[in-house]
Amino acid sequence: MKLKFILHVSLLTVFSVLNAQQNIKPTESIKVFGAVKNSITFNIDDLDKLPKTRVKDLVIYNPVGEIKDILSGMRGVLLKNALSAIQYDYEKPRELNEFYFVLKASDGYKAVFSWNEIYNTEAGNQYFIITEIQGKTLDQIPNRIIFLSAADLKTGRRYIKGLSEIEVKKAD
């Protein structure tokens, strides 16, 4: 009886781990749309042409603070630099306070950032679209396109693999 119980618990654990480690479909482009005057799509070549900076080595933590991954040898494009090609749809500059961005992955995972968070805080200087990891270029990274916030304490919550779109919204 005890052996049967242990077997059931072991199988449940294995299935839970396998389910949690689903493969993220890699993406080839990021579509930016919504409350903008000009929607735009960045493909891998477009992202590769943008100015890149070295990104500090980063430990990725899950929501309970356990180490999930360690990323090193990274270069990336600042999110705000990529978004500089966008013209936001507003009449008065103070309306920018109402804008927020929903970053969505190919598996439906989402993370939200405010306009002020990206453009008006030091944290905004730590939001990257990763273009290189350990010598692998963007087209060689298996779970591309990756977005990460190097400023977060629990880095896994806004570590997005397979970034496919950025929807710009305006709060009501």
Rosetta blueprint (number, residue, H / E / L):
1 M L
2 K H
3 L H
4 K H
5 F H
6 I H
7 L H
8 H H
9 V H
10 S H
11 L H
12 L H
13 T H
14 V H
15 F H
16 S H
17 V H
18 L H
19 N H
20 A H
21 Q L
22 Q L
23 N L
24 I L
25 K L
26 P L
27 T L
28 E L
29 S E
30 I E
31 K E
32 V E
33 F E
34 G E
35 A L
36 V E
37 K L
38 N L
39 S L
40 I E
41 T E
42 F E
43 N E
44 I H
45 D H
46 D H
47 L H
48 D H
49 K H
50 L L
51 P L
52 K L
53 T E
54 R E
55 V E
56 K L
57 D L
58 L E
59 V E
60 I E
61 Y E
62 N L
63 P L
64 V L
65 G L
66 E L
67 I E
68 K E
69 D E
70 I E
71 L E
72 S L
73 G L
74 M E
75 R E
76 G E
77 V E
78 L E
79 L H
80 K H
81 N H
82 A H
83 L H
84 S H
85 A H
86 I L
87 Q L
88 Y E
89 D L
90 Y L
91 E L
92 K L
93 P H
94 R H
95 E H
96 L H
97 N H
98 E H
99 F E
100 Y E
101 F E
102 V E
103 L E
104 K E
105 A E
106 S L
107 D L
108 G L
109 Y L
110 K E
111 A E
112 V E
113 F E
114 S E
115 W H
116 N H
117 E H
118 I H
119 Y H
120 N L
121 T L
122 E H
123 A H
124 G H
125 N H
126 Q H
127 Y E
128 F E
129 I E
130 I E
131 T E
132 E E
133 I E
134 Q L
135 G L
136 K E
137 T E
138 L H
139 D H
140 Q H
141 I L
142 P L
143 N L
144 R L
145 I L
146 I E
147 F E
148 L E
149 S E
150 A L
151 A L
152 D L
153 L L
154 K L
155 T H
156 G H
157 R H
158 R H
159 Y L
160 I E
161 K L
162 G L
163 L E
164 S E
165 E E
166 I E
167 E E
168 V E
169 K E
170 K E
171 A L
172 D L
